[in-house]
Amino acid sequence: MTQSPASPLPPPKERRRLRESTSLTQAQVAAKIGVTSETVRAWESGRSTPRGHKRETYAKFLASVEAEGPAPAAKAAATATATPVRSRRSVGRWDSAPLDQGQERGGGWVRAAEAAAGESPGPAASPDDATEAFDRLYAYAAPGLVRQAYLLTGRRTLARESVERAFQLAWERWPEVAVDRDPAGWVRAAAYEYAMSPWHRLRPSHRHPEAPPADADDRALLDVLLSLPSSYRRTLLLYDGVGLDLPETAAETEATTPAAAQRLLHAREAVAEQLPALAVPDQLHRRLTELAGAEKLQAPKSTLVRTEGERRTRFWTRSAIAFTVLIVGATAFTVRMAPARYEPVPAPGAVISGVPPRTGPGPLTQADKKLRDKLHKSAMSGPHRLAPEVD
């Protein structure tokens, strides 16, 4: 039996452009096709390709959008069921403002990066636009990230350092971060990875624990969190603290959704076993929020983060150039000093010219013979020759 050819699909960037031209969110497109918003996100980023019936439905939807234009599709968007990407717990919690997938594009960092990457036909973005966009993202995400990193590590200095390094990395890769669907999530993942790196335990400053929270209940909760495995702690913080959905939590922790669910259940059981009052998820979320807000942790200014990141980049760039020059110089010196032709090893017993002859016993010369005869005649044999003589 011959299978029918698969319906053609536009490239991933064209799929996203068609959806955004109709003011549809990924959740609305997912509701029309019958999949999740994460699946639509993967289709638009090129990480996966639809197959079977879903491919046919998705291809027809894109073709209708392209044929009808943005106006009819915008009317359909009004009747579509809009599913929020973030759960209700993520709004107004640790972040200063929600940053959903359905947020209107065209923000400062998005425009600057798209213009730099050549994805937008508008005017090119100036460095001032990129700086302003970065400062907006920093002011939005940095305060909450510092508190979250503190719950992950239990160390105030490491929490601030993790956020600083994450934003330095984001500034180095700004064109990539700015066009990301969730720039704050990109920075959060980088901060979590740095904060939970096992290499920190080798630092001298980490040999002694920092001062615990002043409140006894806060100390107990922080001790329970730090006793959890790092993967369980991160999953619990993302789901019950930040308020991400389970698929988003699984994607950020690089785990499958069932694995993330099991980690979350085991983490909740461990917390409820030592703190029975926090067996209810809402109570646990409230206590995590209170514990995070109890510490007055201030993130460094965005200007300091940008300048320090640029200084670090210049340092490593110059170090790489110096190391390359050193390697090139050593190679040139070796080539210059190496022999220009091959000199074979002489065979055993062959005569080698230019080498002085070996020294050893040989025939006496006439002068040596006279000296020998003189010594034989004048010297007396026997031990008495050593006795002193009286004058």
C-alpha positions in Angstrom: 0.0 0.0 0.0 1.4 3.4 -0.9 1.2 6.1 1.7 0.1 9.6 0.7 2.8 12.2 0.8 2.9 14.4 3.9 1.5 17.9 3.6 4.2 20.5 3.1 5.0 22.9 5.9 6.7 26.3 5.9 10.0 26.7 7.7 9.8 27.1 11.5 10.4 30.9 11.4 7.6 31.3 8.8 5.3 29.3 11.1 5.9 31.6 13.9 5.5 34.7 11.7 2.2 33.5 10.4 0.9 32.9 13.9 2.1 36.3 15.2 0.6 38.1 12.1 -2.9 37.0 13.3 -2.2 37.9 17.0 -2.7 34.3 18.0 -0.9 32.9 21.0 0.7 29.5 21.0 -1.9 28.3 23.5 -4.7 29.4 21.1 -3.1 27.5 18.2 -2.6 24.5 20.4 -6.3 24.5 21.3 -7.3 24.6 17.7 -5.1 21.7 16.7 -5.6 19.6 19.9 -2.0 19.7 21.3 -0.2 21.5 24.1 1.4 24.9 23.8 4.8 23.3 24.4 4.3 21.2 21.3 3.5 24.3 19.2 6.6 26.0 20.7 8.7 23.0 19.6 7.2 23.1 16.1 8.0 26.8 15.7 11.5 26.5 17.0 12.3 23.5 14.8 13.0 21.1 17.6 10.3 18.7 16.3 8.0 18.3 13.3 4.3 17.3 13.4 3.3 14.0 11.9 0.2 12.2 10.9 -3.2 13.8 11.5 -1.7 16.7 13.5 0.5 17.6 10.6 -2.4 17.7 8.2 -4.4 19.9 10.6 -1.4 22.2 11.3 -0.7 22.5 7.6 -4.3 23.4 6.8 -4.3 26.0 9.6 -1.1 27.7 8.3 -2.4 27.6 4.7 -5.7 29.2 5.8 -3.8 31.9 7.7 -1.6 32.6 4.7 -4.5 32.7 2.3 -7.0 34.7 4.4 -4.5 37.2 5.9 -4.3 38.5 9.4 -7.8 40.1 9.6 -10.0 37.0 9.5 -7.7 35.1 11.7 -7.7 37.9 14.2 -11.5 37.5 14.5 -11.1 33.8 15.0 -8.6 34.5 17.8 -11.4 36.4 19.7 -13.5 33.2 19.8 -10.6 30.8 20.5 -10.1 29.5 24.0 -7.0 31.2 25.4 -5.1 29.1 27.9 -2.5 31.0 29.9 0.9 29.6 29.6 1.8 30.3 33.2 -0.3 29.1 36.0 -2.2 31.4 38.3 0.4 31.0 41.0 3.1 32.6 38.9 1.4 36.0 38.7 2.3 38.5 41.4 4.6 36.1 43.3 8.3 36.4 43.1 8.5 38.2 39.8 7.6 41.9 39.5 5.4 41.3 36.4 4.2 38.2 34.5 6.1 37.4 31.3 3.8 35.0 29.4 4.2 33.4 26.1 1.1 35.3 24.9 2.7 38.7 25.8 2.7 41.1 22.9 6.0 41.0 21.0 7.9 44.2 20.2 9.5 44.8 23.6 12.8 46.5 23.8 15.0 43.5 23.9 13.0 41.7 21.2 13.2 44.6 18.7 16.9 45.1 19.4 17.9 41.5 18.9 15.7 40.9 15.9 17.1 43.9 14.2 20.7 42.8 15.0 20.0 39.3 13.8 18.4 40.5 10.6 15.0 39.0 11.3 13.1 42.3 11.4 12.8 44.5 8.3 12.6 47.6 10.5 15.4 50.0 11.3 18.5 48.6 12.9 18.6 48.8 16.7 21.2 51.0 18.2 23.5 49.9 21.2 21.4 52.2 23.4 18.3 50.2 22.6 20.0 46.9 23.5 21.3 48.5 26.8 17.9 49.7 27.7 16.3 46.4 26.9 18.9 44.6 29.0 18.3 47.0 31.9 14.5 46.4 31.6 15.0 42.6 31.8 17.4 43.0 34.7 15.1 45.2 36.7 12.2 42.7 36.0 13.9 39.4 36.8 17.0 40.1 39.0 15.3 40.7 42.4 13.3 37.5 42.3 16.2 35.5 41.0 18.4 36.4 43.9 15.8 35.2 46.4 15.3 32.0 44.5 19.0 31.3 44.3 19.2 31.8 48.0 16.6 29.1 48.6 18.6 26.8 46.3 21.9 27.3 48.0 21.3 28.8 51.4 24.1 31.2 50.8 23.5 34.9 50.3 26.8 35.7 48.5 26.5 32.8 46.1 22.9 33.8 45.3 24.0 37.3 44.2 27.0 35.9 42.4 24.8 33.4 40.5 22.4 36.1 39.3 25.3 38.3 38.3 27.0 35.6 36.3 23.8 34.6 34.6 23.1 38.2 33.4 26.7 38.6 32.3 26.2 35.5 30.2 23.0 36.9 28.9 24.7 40.2 27.9 27.4 38.2 26.1 24.7 36.3 24.1 22.2 39.1 24.0 21.0 38.6 20.4 20.2 35.0 21.3 18.6 35.8 24.6 16.5 38.7 23.3 14.7 36.7 20.7 14.1 33.8 23.1 10.4 33.1 23.8 11.1 33.6 27.6 14.2 35.7 28.2 13.6 35.7 32.0 13.4 31.9 31.9 16.7 31.7 30.0 18.4 33.8 32.6 16.7 31.8 35.4 18.0 28.5 34.0 21.6 30.0 33.8 21.4 31.3 37.3 20.2 27.9 38.7 22.9 26.0 36.8 25.6 28.2 38.2 24.2 28.2 41.8 23.9 24.4 41.9 27.3 23.6 40.4 29.1 21.0 42.5 32.4 22.8 42.0 31.4 25.4 44.6 32.1 23.0 47.4 35.8 23.2 46.6 36.0 26.9 47.3 37.5 28.0 50.6 34.6 30.3 51.3 32.2 27.4 51.2 33.9 25.3 53.9 31.9 27.2 56.6 28.1 27.7 56.4 26.6 31.2 56.5 24.5 32.6 59.2 21.0 30.9 59.2 17.8 33.0 59.1 16.8 34.6 62.4 13.3 33.0 62.6 13.2 29.4 63.8 10.5 28.4 61.3 12.5 29.8 58.5 15.6 27.9 59.6 13.7 24.7 59.8 12.3 25.1 56.3 15.7 26.1 54.8 17.3 23.1 56.4 14.7 20.8 54.9 15.2 22.3 51.5 19.0 22.0 51.6 18.6 18.4 52.7 16.8 17.5 49.4 18.7 16.3 46.4 19.5 19.2 44.0 17.1 18.0 41.3 14.3 17.6 43.8 15.0 21.0 45.3 15.0 22.7 41.9 11.8 21.0 40.8 10.0 22.0 44.0 11.2 25.6 43.8 10.1 26.0 40.2 6.7 24.4 40.6 5.6 25.4 44.2 7.7 28.5 44.4 7.9 30.2 41.1 4.7 28.7 39.9 5.6 27.1 36.6 3.4 24.4 35.1 4.7 20.8 35.2 5.7 20.6 31.5 7.6 23.9 31.8 9.3 22.6 35.0 10.3 19.4 33.2 11.6 21.3 30.3 13.7 23.7 32.4 15.1 20.9 34.5 15.8 18.8 31.3 13.6 15.9 32.5 10.5 14.2 31.2 7.2 15.3 32.6 6.7 12.0 34.5 10.1 12.3 36.0 9.5 15.9 37.1 6.2 14.8 38.6 7.9 12.0 40.6 10.6 14.4 41.8 7.9 16.9 42.9 6.0 14.2 44.8 9.0 12.9 46.6 10.2 16.4 47.5 6.7 17.3 48.9 6.7 14.0 50.9 10.1 14.8 52.4 9.0 18.3 53.4 5.7 17.1 54.8 7.6 14.4 56.8 9.7 16.9 58.7 7.2 19.8 58.6 3.6 18.4 58.7 2.1 21.9 58.6 3.4 22.3 55.0 1.7 19.2 53.6 -0.7 21.4 51.7 0.8 22.8 48.5 -0.7 26.2 49.1 0.8 26.4 52.5 4.2 25.3 51.1 4.0 28.0 48.5 3.2 30.6 51.0 6.0 29.6 53.3 8.5 29.5 50.4 7.4 33.0 49.4 7.8 34.3 53.0 11.2 32.7 53.4 12.4 34.2 50.2 11.2 37.6 51.2 12.6 37.5 54.7 16.1 37.9 53.5 16.9 41.4 52.3 19.0 40.4 49.3 19.9 43.2 46.8 21.1 42.4 43.3 23.9 44.6 42.0 23.1 47.4 39.6 22.7 46.4 35.9 25.4 48.8 34.9 27.9 47.0 37.1 26.8 43.7 35.7 27.3 44.8 32.1 30.6 46.5 32.7 31.9 43.5 34.6 30.8 41.2 31.9 32.4 43.2 29.2 35.6 43.4 31.3 35.6 39.6 31.7 35.0 39.1 28.0 37.9 41.5 27.2 40.2 39.7 29.6 39.5 36.2 28.2 39.7 37.5 24.7 43.1 39.0 25.3 44.2 35.9 27.1 43.2 33.8 24.2 45.1 36.1 21.8 48.2 36.0 24.0 48.1 32.2 24.2 47.7 31.9 20.5 50.7 34.3 19.9 52.7 32.2 22.3 51.9 29.0 20.5 52.7 30.5 17.1 56.0 31.9 18.5 57.0 28.5 20.0 56.1 26.8 16.7 58.2 29.3 14.7 61.2 28.9 17.0 61.0 25.1 16.8 60.9 25.2 13.0 63.8 27.7 12.9 66.0 25.6 15.2 65.1 22.2 13.8 67.8 20.7 11.4 67.2 21.4 7.8 68.2 17.9 6.6 68.2 14.4 7.9 71.4 13.1 9.3 71.4 9.3 9.5 72.7 7.5 12.5 76.3 6.1 11.9 76.6 2.4 11.7 78.4 0.5 14.5 82.2 0.5 13.9 82.2 3.3 11.4 84.9 5.9 11.5 83.6 9.3 12.6 85.5 12.3 11.4 86.1 15.3 13.5 86.2 13.4 16.8 89.5 13.3 18.8 91.0 9.8 19.2 90.5 7.9 22.3 93.1 8.3 25.0 94.7 5.2 26.5 98.0 3.2 26.9 100.4 3.5 23.9 104.1 3.3 22.9 106.5 5.5 24.9 108.2 8.3 23.2 112.0 8.8 23.5 111.6 11.5 26.2 109.4 9.1 28.2 112.0 6.4 28.0 114.8 8.7 29.3 112.6 9.8 32.2 111.8 6.2 33.1 115.5 5.1 33.0 116.5 8.1 35.2 113.8 7.3 37.8 114.9 3.6 37.9 118.5 4.5 38.5 118.0 7.2 41.1 115.3 5.6 43.1 116.1 3.0 45.8 113.9 0.1 46.4 112.6 -0.9 49.8 110.8 0.7 52.7 113.9 2.3 54.1 113.8 5.0 51.4 110.9 6.5 53.4 113.0 6.9 56.6 114.3 10.4 57.4 118.0 10.9 57.0 120.2 12.8 59.5 122.3 15.5 57.9 
